[in-house]
Structures are given as C-alpha cells and as structure tokens.
Amino acid sequence: TVADGDYKVADLSLAGFGRKEIQLAEHEMPGLMALRREYADAQPLAGARVTGSLHMTIQTAVLIETLVALGAQVRWASCNIFSTQDHAAAAIVVGPDGTPDAPSGVPVYAWKGETLAEYWWCTEQVLLWPDGQGPNMILDDGGDATLLVHKGAEFEQAGAVPSAESADSEEYAVILGVLRRSLEEDNRRWTRVASGLKGVTEETTTGVHRLYEMQAAGSLLFPAINVNDSVTKSKFDNKYGCRHSLIDGINRATDVLIGGKVAVVCGYGDVGKGCAESLRGQGARVIVTEIDPICALQAAMDGYQVATLEDVVETADIFITATGCFDVITNEHMARMKHQAIVGNIGHFDNEIDMAGLAKRDDVERINVKPQVDEWRFADGHSIIVLSEGRLLNLGNATGHPSFVMSNSFSNQTIAQIELFTKTDQYPVGVYTLPKHLDEKVARLHLDALGARLTELTKEQASYLGVQVDGPFKSDHYRY
Ligand code: NAI
C-alpha cells in the first residue's frame, strides 16, 4: 500500500468519482475480471514488483487492480503528459478500501498536463522503489521506462552522460538532465535496476519497434514480450479502439461537423484503418497517404482515395497522422493548409507533426483556445487548429479507447506479465510474442459478453484441417 506521501496526483478528492467509473468499467472488461477469478488462489504475481508506464486512465486502473489481485506490488506513471484521467489516478492511490485522508492503494505519479520535466521525473519515481530495490518487471507503453533504464545503464557504463547541447530534441535534453543528476547520486543505480529485471511487456507498435532495434543492436538488457502483436491487441485496440476514440477526440476538441469534410489519414496500418473507417462513418470523404504499396492498395480497395500529402494539403479540412514515423506533416505543410484546418496525431509520439518547426516560425502566433486545443494564426491571416500539441489526440482530447477493447489488450498484458515472471528461464534476452493459444484464450474471454456463440469443430473436421478441436486454429503466419 501507499507509504506516506509516496505518490503525486492532481487531487485525491476525485477518488470517489474515479471508483464509480472503475466499477462501471469492470463490467465492460470481462477478460480482466475472468483472469482475476482464474488466478485468485494461485497468485502467480506474488513477489512481482511491477513498474508500469501506461496512460493512467480508468481502463488502466482496472488493469492495475488486476495485477494487484494476482499478487503483484505495483508503481505507476502515465506514458504521456496529457493522457492521465485525474479521477482514475486518485482512485488508484486511495484504493478500494482507503479514503483520501488515509490512502491505501497503489503509488501513482501522474496527472493531466505534466511538463516534460515532470513527466520524466514521474517515470523515474516509479522505477525507484522506496525500499531501495528496483522493480523486477516493467509494463511499458511506448518504451519510455525501458529507455530510461537502458540509457541510464549505458551512461553508467561509460562513466558520463552526454551534454544537453548534444541532444536532438528538447525531450532528450530533459532525459539527459534526469540521468546526469542520477549518475551523480548513485553511479550504479540503473545498472542494478536493469540486472534486477526479469523483463518488460510492451503495449504499442512504437515501443515494440524500439525493442527490436535494441535486440538487433545487441543492446537489449532483459527479455521482452511484444504484446502489441498479439492479434487480440493490434487487430482490435489499434483498429477498433481508434475507430471509437479518434472522432471522440476531434468532437470534444472542436465539435466541428465531420460529415461532408475532406479528411486525410496519414498511414493505413492498424491505427489508420480504424481512423479512416470512423471518419467515413461520420460522412467525411477520406483520403489516405501511405509509403507501403501493400497498405496503399488495401486503402484503395477499401474505397479510399490514395494521394500524397502535397496533392491535398491545400484542400482538405482534417489531417490525422497515424504512422509511427516522424515529420509526416511539416510546418511548411501547415502553412499551406486551409483556414481552420484541423491537425491532429494519433500515433504514439509527438514528432509525426513538426510542432517544433511550427513553433520556430516567426510568421505564426499560437492562441490557446482551451486545454489541448490551440489555434496557430499565420501572418497572412489564416489559421489552423492543432490538437494536443501534436500528441496523441484520442487520449489528450478525449479519454482514449473504451473499456471493452482495452480488456483485450490488458488481458494480453496480464498474461504476458505472468509468463515472463513465472517462466523466466524460458525467455532468454530477446523479444517474444505470446503463443497463439493464449491469443485465442483472450478472444474467448470476450465472446460471451457480446452474446457471440462459437461453432465447435468435430473431431473429423479438426483432423481434416490439421488442427486440434480446441485450437490453435491458425498457423503462426496467418494474418487475420
Ligand atoms: P502500423 O505499422 O500498422 O501502421 C503505420 C503505417 O504508417 C504503416 O502502414 C506505414 O507504412 C505507414 N507510414 C509510415 N511512414 C509513413 C509516412 N511517412 N507517410 C504515410 N504513411 C506512413 O502501426 P500502427 O499499429 O497502426 O500504429 C501507428 C502508431 O500509432 C504507432 O506509433 C503506435 O504506437 C500508435 N498507436 C496509438 C494508439 C492510440 O490509442 N493513440 C493505439 C495503438 C497504436
């Protein structure tokens, strides 16, 4: 439970509201609740010290309390400066049995609207446990907690932290600052944290990409499970989650009528597919940009115009980036857009839209409309509307994905935590995905709630297809 003052959230008095929403969410998260029942006696996470870095929302609150129900001790930060729901954070600190005056839940370091310095301070706080021991598990989204441990250990090995002037971004300069202070305090801290870790389970495409890069470079320090590429994660959360929360974000930010508008979706991967569908569902005419001929052809077959941004930048009304790439919308693009064009990103990091370049221009003025909505007015009089300063708008301007889809993602997270924590020997340093039977299990846990009835193979049919009656039903290379 929370030791005295070992947390930092916006307002503990929001805990009652948070608790009510957590209770409603539990009903919509049948996978997580089934795992609580299944593992109530076995307590597979007893002894696990989990550091979590993942959007501190109501859905994440249900995940955290599931990990605790399975025996884990947990510390939590958000993985984005705007994505925390303050009532969820408060409810987790207070806990189901505590009060704002006597909190007895889980230490959380997260609030909506952190500065970058505060964000990295929070990430550091959840990696440093008060008893001096580190975590033995990380649950990451985007890889920032994993990055801090790796960079810290790397600089400790080198005996020095590079100068802030060498940083290629404001954010990296902040990270270097945190690590410089840390190295002065204790020059073996991150090396110890790294060696105590059994592994990390990573939530998203961009974080997984970082893990494979470290594996290829030989610099990965502990095993990792790629949760994103469970089918019941990326083909559900990334797609159907964004189909729900993209327009929720645009609506709450602007309340502009989407029907009849021209909307450009950059990137037609899992996230882009959900975004394009949701905009079309509202009656927008959707244009897709892609660099991959396969995804471009998929977009065309799905009935979308496929164009380059240059071709449509002056005529479209709404621009959404969903690529995981950088500099997809440049400041020159933004200067050429229509008056009051809406620009937002739903990819993990804020560099898909060149916000730094926009801010540096001397012919543009930023006018804040409300939290997470800015008008950028150019000298020629036209302006554009940028959501969440280019950070993921579905979590910055709205509340992220709804519970039911996150129950799929987080059931995979919970199973991945159990796998790595209890079967550590079977996972030498490397990046793994969960076996297909567990992916199918996650889907099964969600069928009843939707009234879906599954057909069962006969023994003869199963042997005809060359599978077992109770699965797995597909080969590993099947793409869904
Ligand atoms: P993906 O790899 O399936 O799709 C990205 C697509 O963008 C690919 O098809 C790629 O060819 C295309 N692309 C790359 N560079 C491009 C460029 N310069 N112009 C046009 N297209 C380009 O990845 P996924 O799963 O769709 O994720 C995309 C991003 O969204 C990642 O950063 C991921 O971490 C994040 N994400 C965000 C969520 C949210 O709730 N906001 C939920 C899930 C993922």
Residues whose N, C-alpha, C, O or C-beta is under 5 A from the ligand:
A	BS01	NAI	T204 T205 T206 N238 C266 G267 Y268 G269 D270 V271 G272 T289 E290 I291 D292 C295 A322 T323 G324 C325 V328 I346 G347 H348 F349 L392 N394
